Amino acid sequence: MDLQLYYRNIRELAETIKDEFPVVVSRETQDGGKEGVFTEVASRLAAKMVVDGKARLAEAGEATAFRKQQADAKRRAEQESAAAKVQFAVLSTEDLSRLKGVKGSKE
């Protein structure tokens, strides 16, 4: 294997990738790689994966759908996290009575 050619191919492909973090789609490989898994990676790594035959660059529509799905998943996780937080405050009996509108004994 000509390493100079290999790394030149990676550099040239990385230069053609417009996004800093493009979406790639995995290909099935002999070492257990699964077909069709979407991932967002750095452009240099994307180029290496494509040259190695382990992935292909996602088409514009595929990348948009993947990023929307990731944003929706993040929003749901943040909502679940916020819902799990329980806030409470410790009030004195006097403060509680004042909030209820009941006249306290110290007036």
C-alpha distances in whole Angstrom, upper triangle without the diagonal:
4,6,9,8,8,11,13,13,14,17,18,18,20,22,23,25,28,29,29,28,27,28,25,25,23,22,22,19,19,20,23,22,26,26,28,28,29,28,28,26,25,23,20,20,20,18,15,17,17,13,12,15,17,20,22,24,27,30,33,35,33,32,36,37,35,36,40,39,38,41,43,42,43,46,47,46,48,51,51,50,53,55,55,56,60,62,65,68,71,74,78,80,82,79,79,82,82,79,81,84,86,88,88,91,90,91
4,6,5,6,9,10,11,13,15,16,17,19,20,22,23,27,28,27,28,27,28,25,26,25,24,25,22,22,22,26,25,28,28,29,30,30,29,29,26,24,22,19,19,20,17,15,17,17,13,13,16,19,21,22,24,28,30,32,35,33,33,36,38,35,36,40,40,38,41,44,43,43,46,48,47,48,51,51,51,54,56,56,57,60,62,66,68,71,75,78,81,82,79,79,82,82,79,81,84,86,89,88,91,90,91
4,5,5,6,8,10,11,12,14,15,16,18,20,21,25,26,25,25,25,26,24,25,23,23,24,21,22,22,25,24,27,27,28,28,28,26,26,23,21,20,16,17,18,15,13,15,16,12,12,16,18,20,21,23,26,29,31,34,32,31,34,36,34,34,38,38,36,39,42,40,40,44,45,44,45,49,49,48,51,53,53,54,57,59,63,65,68,71,75,78,79,76,76,79,79,76,78,81,83,85,85,87,87,88
4,5,5,6,9,10,11,12,14,15,16,19,20,24,25,24,25,25,26,24,26,25,25,26,24,25,25,28,26,29,29,30,30,29,27,27,24,21,19,16,17,18,15,14,17,17,13,14,18,20,21,22,23,27,29,31,34,32,31,34,36,34,35,38,39,37,39,42,41,41,44,46,45,46,49,50,49,52,54,54,55,59,60,64,66,69,72,75,78,80,76,76,80,79,77,79,82,84,86,85,88,87,88
4,6,5,6,9,10,10,12,14,15,17,19,22,24,23,24,23,25,22,24,23,23,24,22,23,24,26,25,27,27,28,28,28,26,26,23,21,19,16,17,17,14,13,15,15,11,13,15,18,19,19,21,24,26,29,32,30,29,32,34,32,33,37,37,36,38,41,40,40,44,45,44,46,49,49,49,51,54,54,55,59,60,64,66,69,72,76,79,80,77,77,80,79,77,79,81,84,86,86,89,88,89
4,5,5,6,9,10,11,12,15,16,17,21,22,21,21,21,22,19,21,20,19,21,19,20,20,23,21,24,24,25,25,24,23,23,20,18,16,13,14,14,11,9,12,12,8,9,12,15,16,17,18,22,24,26,29,28,26,30,32,29,30,34,34,33,35,38,37,37,40,42,41,42,46,46,46,48,51,50,51,55,57,61,63,66,69,73,76,77,74,73,77,76,73,76,78,81,83,83,85,85,86
4,5,5,6,9,10,10,12,14,16,19,20,19,19,19,21,19,21,20,21,23,21,22,22,24,22,25,25,25,25,24,22,21,18,16,14,11,12,13,10,9,12,12,9,11,14,16,17,17,18,22,24,26,29,28,26,29,31,29,29,33,33,32,34,37,36,36,39,41,40,41,44,45,44,46,49,49,50,53,55,59,61,64,67,70,73,75,71,71,75,74,71,74,76,79,81,80,83,82,83
4,5,5,6,8,10,11,13,15,18,19,19,20,20,22,20,22,22,22,25,23,25,25,27,25,27,26,27,27,25,24,23,20,17,15,12,14,14,11,11,14,13,10,13,16,18,18,18,18,22,24,25,29,28,26,29,31,30,30,33,34,33,35,38,37,37,40,42,41,42,46,46,46,48,51,51,52,55,57,60,63,66,69,72,75,76,73,73,77,76,73,75,78,80,82,82,85,84,85
4,5,5,6,8,10,11,13,16,18,18,19,17,19,17,19,19,19,21,20,22,23,25,22,24,23,24,24,23,21,21,18,16,13,11,12,12,8,9,11,10,7,10,12,15,15,14,15,19,20,23,26,25,23,27,29,27,27,31,32,30,33,36,35,35,38,40,39,41,44,45,44,47,49,49,50,54,56,59,62,65,68,72,74,76,72,72,75,75,72,74,76,79,81,81,84,83,84
4,6,5,6,9,10,11,14,15,15,15,15,16,15,17,17,18,20,19,21,21,23,20,22,22,22,21,20,18,17,14,13,10,7,9,9,5,6,9,8,6,9,12,13,13,13,13,17,19,21,24,23,21,24,26,24,25,28,29,27,30,33,32,32,35,37,36,37,40,41,41,43,46,46,47,50,52,56,58,61,64,68,71,72,69,68,72,71,68,70,73,76,78,77,80,80,80
4,5,5,6,9,10,13,15,14,15,15,18,17,20,20,21,24,23,25,25,26,24,25,25,25,24,22,20,19,16,13,10,7,10,11,8,9,12,12,10,13,15,17,16,16,15,19,20,22,25,24,22,25,28,26,25,29,30,28,30,34,33,33,36,38,37,38,41,42,41,44,46,46,47,51,52,56,58,61,64,68,71,72,68,68,72,71,68,70,73,76,78,77,80,79,80
4,5,5,7,9,12,14,15,16,15,18,17,20,20,21,24,24,26,26,28,25,26,25,25,24,23,21,20,17,15,11,10,13,12,8,10,13,12,10,14,16,17,17,15,14,18,19,20,24,23,22,24,27,26,26,29,30,29,31,34,34,34,36,39,38,39,42,43,43,45,48,48,49,53,54,58,60,63,66,70,73,74,70,70,73,72,69,72,74,77,79,79,82,81,82
4,5,5,7,10,12,13,14,12,14,13,16,17,18,21,21,24,24,25,22,23,22,21,21,19,18,16,14,12,9,8,10,9,6,8,11,9,8,12,13,14,13,12,11,14,16,17,20,20,18,21,23,22,22,26,27,26,28,31,31,31,33,36,35,36,39,40,40,42,45,45,46,50,52,55,58,61,64,67,70,71,68,68,71,70,67,69,72,74,77,77,80,79,80
4,5,5,8,10,10,11,10,13,13,16,17,19,22,22,25,24,25,22,23,22,21,21,18,16,14,12,9,6,5,8,8,5,8,11,10,10,13,15,15,14,13,11,14,16,17,20,19,17,20,23,21,21,24,25,24,26,29,29,28,31,33,33,34,37,38,38,40,42,43,44,47,49,52,55,58,61,64,67,68,65,65,68,67,64,66,69,72,74,73,77,76,76
4,6,8,10,10,13,12,15,16,19,21,22,25,25,28,28,29,26,27,25,24,24,21,19,17,15,12,8,9,12,11,9,12,14,13,13,17,18,19,17,16,14,16,17,18,21,21,19,21,24,23,22,26,27,26,27,31,31,30,33,35,35,36,39,40,40,41,44,45,45,49,50,54,56,60,62,66,69,69,66,66,69,68,65,67,70,73,75,75,78,77,77
4,6,9,11,13,11,14,14,17,19,21,24,25,28,28,29,25,26,24,23,22,20,19,17,15,13,9,10,13,11,9,13,14,12,13,17,17,18,16,14,11,14,14,15,18,19,17,19,22,21,21,24,26,25,26,29,30,30,32,35,35,35,38,40,40,41,44,45,46,49,51,54,57,60,63,66,69,70,66,66,69,68,65,67,70,73,75,75,78,77,78
4,6,8,9,8,10,11,15,17,19,22,23,26,26,27,23,23,22,20,19,17,15,13,12,10,7,9,11,9,8,12,13,11,13,16,16,17,14,12,9,11,12,12,16,16,13,16,19,18,17,20,22,21,22,26,26,26,28,31,31,32,34,36,36,37,40,41,42,46,47,51,53,56,59,63,65,66,63,63,66,65,62,64,66,69,71,71,75,74,74
4,7,9,8,11,13,16,19,21,25,26,30,29,29,26,26,24,22,21,18,16,13,13,11,8,11,14,11,11,15,16,15,17,20,20,20,17,15,11,12,12,11,15,16,13,14,18,17,16,19,21,20,21,24,25,25,27,30,30,30,33,35,35,36,39,40,41,44,45,49,51,55,57,61,64,64,61,61,64,63,59,62,64,67,69,69,72,72,72
4,5,5,9,11,15,18,21,24,25,29,28,28,24,24,23,20,19,15,13,10,10,9,7,11,12,10,12,15,15,15,17,20,20,19,16,14,11,12,12,11,14,14,11,12,16,15,13,16,18,17,18,21,22,21,23,26,26,26,29,31,31,32,35,36,37,40,42,45,48,51,54,57,60,61,57,57,60,59,56,58,60,63,66,66,69,68,69
4,6,10,12,16,18,21,25,25,29,28,27,24,24,23,21,19,16,13,10,8,6,6,9,11,10,11,14,15,15,18,20,20,19,17,16,13,14,15,14,17,17,13,15,18,16,14,17,19,17,18,21,22,21,23,26,25,26,29,30,30,31,34,35,35,39,40,44,46,49,52,56,58,59,56,56,59,58,55,57,60,62,65,64,67,67,67
4,7,9,13,15,19,22,23,26,25,24,21,21,20,18,16,12,10,6,5,5,5,9,9,8,11,13,13,14,17,18,19,17,14,14,11,12,14,13,15,14,11,13,15,13,11,15,16,14,15,19,19,18,20,23,22,23,26,27,27,29,31,32,33,37,38,42,44,48,50,54,57,58,54,54,57,56,53,56,58,61,63,63,66,65,66
4,6,10,13,16,19,21,24,24,23,19,19,18,15,14,10,8,6,6,7,6,10,10,7,10,12,12,12,15,16,16,15,12,10,7,8,10,10,12,11,8,11,13,11,10,14,15,14,15,19,19,19,21,23,23,24,27,28,28,30,33,34,35,38,40,44,46,50,53,56,59,60,56,56,59,58,55,57,60,63,65,65,68,68,68
4,7,10,13,17,18,22,21,20,17,16,14,12,10,7,5,4,6,9,9,12,11,8,11,13,11,11,15,16,15,13,10,9,6,6,8,9,11,8,6,9,10,8,9,12,13,12,14,17,17,17,20,22,22,23,26,27,27,29,31,32,34,37,39,43,46,49,52,56,58,59,56,55,59,58,55,56,59,62,64,64,68,67,68
4,6,10,13,15,18,18,17,13,13,11,9,8,6,5,6,7,10,10,12,10,7,9,11,9,8,12,13,11,10,6,6,4,5,9,11,12,9,8,12,13,10,12,15,15,14,17,19,19,20,23,24,24,26,28,29,29,32,34,34,36,40,42,45,48,52,55,58,61,62,59,58,61,61,57,59,62,65,67,67,70,70,71
4,7,10,12,16,16,15,11,10,8,5,5,5,7,9,11,13,13,15,13,10,12,13,10,9,13,13,11,9,5,5,6,6,9,12,13,9,9,13,13,10,13,16,15,15,18,20,19,20,23,24,24,26,29,29,30,32,34,34,36,40,43,46,49,53,56,59,61,63,60,59,62,62,58,60,63,65,68,68,71,71,72
4,7,9,12,13,11,7,6,5,5,5,7,8,11,12,15,15,16,13,10,13,12,9,9,12,11,9,6,4,6,9,9,13,16,16,13,13,17,16,13,16,19,17,17,21,22,21,22,25,26,25,28,30,30,31,34,35,35,37,41,44,47,50,54,57,60,63,64,61,60,63,63,60,61,64,67,70,69,73,73,74
4,6,10,11,10,7,6,4,6,8,10,12,15,15,18,17,18,15,13,14,13,10,9,12,10,7,5,5,7,11,11,14,18,18,15,16,19,19,17,19,22,21,21,24,25,24,26,29,29,29,32,34,33,34,37,38,38,41,44,47,51,54,57,60,64,66,68,65,63,67,67,63,65,68,70,73,73,76,76,77
4,7,9,7,5,5,4,8,10,13,14,18,18,21,21,21,18,16,17,16,12,12,14,12,9,7,8,11,14,15,18,21,21,18,19,23,21,19,22,25,23,23,26,27,26,28,31,31,30,33,35,35,35,39,40,39,42,45,48,52,55,58,61,65,67,69,66,65,68,68,65,66,69,71,74,74,77,77,79
4,5,6,5,7,8,11,12,15,16,19,19,21,21,20,17,16,17,15,12,12,13,10,8,7,9,12,16,17,21,24,24,21,22,25,24,22,25,27,26,25,29,30,28,30,33,33,32,35,37,37,37,40,42,41,43,47,50,53,56,59,63,66,68,70,67,66,70,70,67,68,71,73,76,76,79,79,80
4,6,7,10,11,15,16,18,19,22,22,24,24,23,20,19,20,17,14,15,16,12,11,10,13,16,20,21,24,28,28,25,25,29,28,26,28,31,29,28,32,33,31,33,36,36,35,38,40,39,40,43,44,43,46,49,52,55,58,61,65,68,70,72,70,68,72,72,69,70,73,75,78,78,81,81,82
4,6,9,12,15,15,18,18,21,20,22,23,22,18,18,19,17,14,16,16,13,12,10,13,17,20,22,25,28,29,25,25,29,28,25,27,30,28,27,31,32,30,31,35,34,33,36,38,37,37,41,42,41,43,46,49,53,56,58,62,65,68,70,67,66,69,70,67,68,71,73,76,75,78,78,80
4,6,9,13,12,16,16,20,20,22,23,23,19,19,20,18,15,16,18,14,13,11,13,16,19,20,24,27,27,23,24,27,26,23,25,28,25,25,28,29,27,28,32,31,30,33,35,34,34,38,39,38,40,44,47,50,53,56,59,63,65,67,64,63,67,67,64,65,68,70,73,73,75,76,77
4,7,10,9,12,13,16,16,19,20,20,16,15,17,15,12,13,15,12,11,8,9,13,16,17,20,23,23,20,20,23,22,19,22,24,22,22,25,26,24,26,29,29,28,31,33,32,33,36,37,36,39,42,45,49,52,55,58,62,64,66,63,62,65,65,62,63,67,69,72,71,74,74,76
4,7,7,10,12,16,17,20,21,21,18,16,18,17,13,15,17,15,12,9,10,13,15,15,18,21,21,17,18,21,20,17,20,22,20,19,23,24,22,24,27,27,26,29,31,30,31,34,35,35,37,41,44,47,51,53,57,60,62,64,61,60,63,64,60,61,65,67,70,70,73,73,74
4,6,9,12,15,17,20,20,21,18,16,18,17,13,13,16,15,12,9,9,10,13,13,15,19,18,15,16,19,18,15,19,21,19,19,23,23,22,24,27,27,27,30,31,31,32,35,36,36,39,42,45,48,52,55,58,62,64,66,62,61,64,65,61,62,65,68,71,71,74,74,75
4,6,10,13,15,18,19,20,17,15,17,17,14,14,17,16,13,11,9,10,11,10,13,15,15,11,12,15,14,12,15,17,15,16,19,20,19,21,24,24,24,27,29,28,30,33,33,34,36,40,43,46,50,53,56,59,61,63,60,59,62,62,58,60,63,65,68,68,71,71,73
4,7,10,12,16,17,18,15,13,16,17,13,14,17,16,14,11,9,10,12,10,14,16,15,11,12,15,13,10,13,15,13,13,17,18,16,18,21,21,21,24,26,26,27,30,31,31,33,37,39,43,46,49,53,56,58,60,57,56,59,59,56,57,60,62,65,65,68,68,69
4,7,10,13,14,16,14,12,15,16,13,13,17,17,15,12,9,10,10,8,11,13,13,9,8,11,10,7,10,12,11,11,14,15,14,16,19,20,20,22,24,24,25,28,29,30,32,36,38,42,45,48,51,55,57,59,55,54,58,57,54,55,58,61,64,64,67,67,68
4,6,10,12,14,11,9,13,14,11,13,16,16,15,12,10,11,10,9,13,14,14,11,9,12,12,8,10,13,12,10,14,16,14,15,18,19,19,21,24,24,24,27,29,29,31,34,37,40,43,47,50,53,56,57,54,53,57,56,53,55,57,60,63,62,66,65,66
4,7,9,12,10,8,12,14,12,13,17,17,17,14,11,12,10,10,13,13,14,12,9,11,12,9,9,12,12,10,13,16,15,15,18,20,19,20,23,24,24,26,29,29,30,34,36,40,43,46,49,52,55,56,53,52,56,55,52,54,57,59,62,62,65,64,65
4,6,8,6,6,10,11,10,12,15,15,15,13,11,12,10,11,15,15,17,15,12,15,16,13,12,16,16,14,16,19,18,18,21,23,22,23,26,27,26,29,31,31,32,36,38,42,44,47,51,54,57,58,55,54,58,57,54,56,59,61,64,63,66,66,67
4,6,5,6,9,10,11,12,14,15,17,15,13,14,12,13,16,16,19,17,14,17,19,16,15,19,19,17,18,22,21,20,23,25,24,25,28,29,29,31,33,34,34,38,40,43,46,49,52,55,58,59,56,56,59,58,56,58,60,63,65,65,68,67,68
4,5,5,6,9,10,10,12,14,15,14,13,12,10,12,15,15,18,17,14,17,19,17,16,20,21,19,20,24,23,23,26,28,27,28,31,32,32,34,36,37,38,41,43,47,49,52,55,59,62,63,59,59,62,62,58,61,63,66,68,68,71,70,71
4,5,5,6,9,10,11,12,14,14,13,13,12,15,18,18,21,20,17,20,22,20,19,23,24,22,24,27,26,26,29,31,30,31,34,35,34,36,39,39,40,44,45,49,51,54,57,61,64,65,61,61,65,64,61,63,66,68,71,70,73,72,73
4,5,5,6,9,10,10,12,11,10,12,11,14,17,18,21,19,16,20,21,18,18,22,22,20,22,25,24,24,27,29,28,29,32,33,32,35,37,37,38,42,44,47,50,53,56,59,62,64,60,60,64,63,60,62,65,67,70,69,72,71,72
4,5,5,6,9,10,11,10,8,8,7,10,13,15,18,15,13,17,18,16,16,20,20,19,21,24,23,23,26,28,27,29,32,32,32,35,37,37,38,42,44,48,50,54,57,60,63,64,61,60,64,63,60,62,65,67,70,70,73,72,73
4,5,5,6,9,10,10,9,9,9,12,15,17,19,18,16,19,21,19,19,23,24,22,24,27,27,27,30,32,31,32,35,36,36,38,41,41,42,46,48,51,54,57,60,64,66,68,64,64,67,67,64,66,68,71,73,73,76,75,76
4,5,5,6,9,9,9,10,11,15,18,20,22,20,18,22,23,21,22,25,25,24,26,29,28,28,31,33,32,33,37,37,36,39,41,41,43,46,48,52,54,57,61,64,67,68,65,65,68,68,65,67,69,72,74,74,77,76,77
4,6,5,6,5,5,8,9,12,16,18,20,18,16,20,21,18,20,23,23,21,24,27,26,26,29,31,30,32,35,35,35,37,39,39,41,45,47,50,53,56,59,63,66,67,64,63,67,66,63,65,68,71,73,73,76,75,76
4,5,5,6,5,5,7,11,14,16,19,16,16,19,21,19,20,23,23,22,25,28,27,28,31,32,32,33,36,37,37,39,41,41,43,47,49,53,56,59,62,65,68,69,66,65,69,68,65,67,70,72,75,75,78,77,78
4,5,8,8,9,11,14,17,20,22,20,19,23,24,22,24,27,27,26,29,31,31,31,34,36,35,37,40,40,40,43,45,45,46,50,52,56,59,62,65,68,71,72,69,69,72,72,68,70,73,76,78,78,81,80,81
4,6,8,10,13,16,19,22,24,21,21,24,25,23,24,28,27,26,29,31,30,31,34,35,34,36,39,39,39,42,44,44,46,49,52,55,58,61,64,68,70,72,69,68,72,71,68,70,73,75,78,77,80,80,81
4,6,8,11,14,17,20,22,19,19,23,23,21,23,26,26,25,28,30,29,30,33,34,34,36,39,39,39,42,43,43,45,49,51,55,58,61,64,68,70,72,69,68,71,71,68,69,72,75,78,77,80,80,81
4,7,10,13,16,19,21,18,17,21,21,19,21,24,23,22,25,27,26,27,30,31,30,33,35,35,35,38,40,40,42,45,48,51,55,58,61,64,67,68,65,64,68,68,65,66,69,72,74,74,77,77,78
4,7,9,12,15,17,14,14,17,18,15,18,21,20,19,23,24,24,25,28,29,28,31,33,33,34,36,38,38,40,44,46,50,53,56,59,63,65,67,64,63,66,66,62,64,67,70,72,72,75,75,76
4,6,9,12,14,12,12,15,16,14,17,20,19,19,22,24,24,25,28,29,29,31,33,34,35,37,39,39,41,45,47,51,54,57,60,64,66,68,64,63,67,66,63,64,67,70,73,73,76,76,76
4,6,9,11,10,9,13,14,13,14,17,18,17,20,22,22,23,26,27,28,29,32,33,33,35,37,38,40,43,45,49,52,55,58,62,64,66,62,61,65,64,61,62,65,68,71,71,74,74,74
4,6,8,6,6,9,10,9,11,14,15,15,17,19,20,21,23,25,25,27,29,30,31,33,35,36,38,41,43,47,50,54,56,60,62,64,60,59,63,62,58,60,63,65,68,68,72,72,72
4,6,5,6,9,10,11,12,14,15,16,18,20,21,22,24,26,27,29,30,32,33,35,36,37,39,43,45,49,52,55,58,61,64,65,61,60,63,63,59,61,63,66,69,69,73,73,73
4,5,5,6,9,10,11,12,14,15,16,18,20,21,23,24,26,27,29,30,32,33,35,36,38,41,43,47,50,53,56,59,62,63,59,58,61,60,57,58,61,64,67,67,70,70,70
4,5,5,6,9,10,11,12,14,15,16,18,20,21,23,24,26,27,29,30,32,33,35,37,40,42,46,49,52,55,58,60,61,58,57,60,59,55,57,59,62,65,66,69,69,69
4,5,5,6,9,10,11,12,14,15,16,18,20,21,23,24,26,27,29,30,32,33,35,39,41,44,47,51,54,57,59,61,57,56,59,58,55,56,59,62,65,65,68,68,69
4,5,5,6,9,10,10,12,14,15,16,18,20,21,22,24,26,27,29,30,32,33,37,39,43,45,49,52,55,58,59,55,54,57,57,53,55,57,60,63,63,67,66,67
4,5,5,6,9,10,11,12,14,15,16,18,20,21,23,24,26,27,29,30,32,35,37,41,44,47,50,54,56,57,53,52,55,54,51,52,55,58,60,61,64,64,65
4,6,5,6,9,10,11,12,14,15,17,18,20,21,23,24,26,27,29,31,34,36,40,43,46,49,53,55,56,52,51,54,53,50,51,54,57,60,60,64,64,64
4,5,5,6,9,10,11,12,14,15,17,18,20,21,22,24,26,27,29,33,35,38,42,45,48,51,54,55,51,50,53,53,49,51,54,56,59,59,63,63,63
4,5,5,6,9,10,10,12,14,15,16,18,20,21,22,24,26,27,31,33,36,39,43,45,49,51,53,49,48,51,51,47,49,51,54,57,57,61,60,61
4,5,5,6,9,10,11,12,14,15,16,18,20,21,22,24,26,29,31,35,38,42,44,48,50,51,47,46,49,49,45,46,49,52,55,55,59,59,59
4,5,5,6,9,10,11,12,14,15,17,18,20,21,23,25,28,30,34,37,41,43,47,49,50,47,46,49,48,45,46,49,52,54,55,58,58,59
4,5,5,6,9,10,11,12,14,15,16,18,20,21,23,27,29,32,35,39,42,45,47,49,45,44,48,47,44,45,48,51,53,54,57,57,58
4,5,5,6,9,10,11,12,14,15,16,18,20,21,25,27,30,33,37,39,43,45,46,43,42,45,44,41,43,45,48,51,51,54,54,55
4,5,5,6,9,10,11,12,14,15,16,18,20,24,26,29,32,36,38,42,44,45,42,41,44,43,40,41,44,46,49,50,53,53,54
4,5,5,6,9,10,11,12,14,15,17,19,22,25,28,32,35,38,41,43,45,41,40,43,43,40,41,44,46,49,50,53,53,54
4,5,5,6,9,10,10,12,14,15,17,20,23,26,29,33,36,39,41,43,39,38,42,41,38,39,42,45,48,48,51,51,52
4,5,5,6,9,10,11,12,14,16,19,21,25,28,31,34,37,39,41,37,36,39,39,35,37,39,42,45,45,49,49,49
4,5,5,6,9,10,10,12,15,18,20,24,27,30,33,37,39,40,37,35,38,38,35,36,39,41,44,45,48,48,49
4,5,5,6,9,10,11,13,16,19,22,26,29,32,35,38,39,36,35,38,38,35,36,39,41,44,44,47,47,49
4,5,5,6,9,10,11,14,16,20,23,27,29,33,35,37,33,32,36,35,32,34,37,39,42,42,45,45,46
4,5,5,6,9,10,13,15,19,22,26,28,32,34,35,32,30,34,33,30,31,34,37,39,40,43,43,44
4,5,5,6,9,12,15,18,22,25,28,31,33,35,32,30,34,34,30,31,35,37,40,40,43,43,44
4,5,5,7,10,13,16,20,23,26,30,32,33,30,29,33,33,29,31,34,36,39,39,42,42,43
4,5,5,9,10,14,17,21,23,27,29,31,27,26,30,29,26,28,31,33,36,36,39,39,40
4,5,8,10,14,17,20,23,27,28,30,27,25,29,29,25,26,30,32,35,35,38,38,39
4,6,10,13,17,19,22,26,28,30,27,25,29,29,26,27,31,32,35,35,38,38,40
4,6,10,13,16,19,23,25,27,24,23,26,27,24,25,28,30,33,32,35,36,37
4,7,10,13,16,20,22,24,21,19,23,23,20,22,25,27,29,29,32,32,34
4,7,10,13,17,19,21,18,17,20,20,18,19,23,24,27,26,29,29,31
4,7,10,13,15,17,14,13,17,17,15,17,20,21,24,23,25,26,27
4,6,10,12,14,11,11,15,15,13,15,18,19,21,20,22,22,24
4,7,10,12,10,9,13,14,13,15,18,18,20,18,20,20,22
4,6,8,6,6,10,10,10,12,14,15,16,14,16,16,18
4,5,5,6,9,10,11,12,14,14,14,12,13,13,16
4,5,5,6,9,10,11,12,11,11,9,11,12,14
4,5,5,6,9,10,11,9,9,6,9,9,11
4,5,5,6,9,10,10,11,9,12,12,13
4,5,5,6,9,9,10,10,13,13,15
4,5,5,6,5,7,6,10,11,12
4,5,5,6,7,7,11,11,11
4,5,8,10,11,14,15,15
4,6,9,10,14,15,16
4,6,9,13,14,13
4,6,10,12,12
4,7,8,8
4,6,7
4,6
4
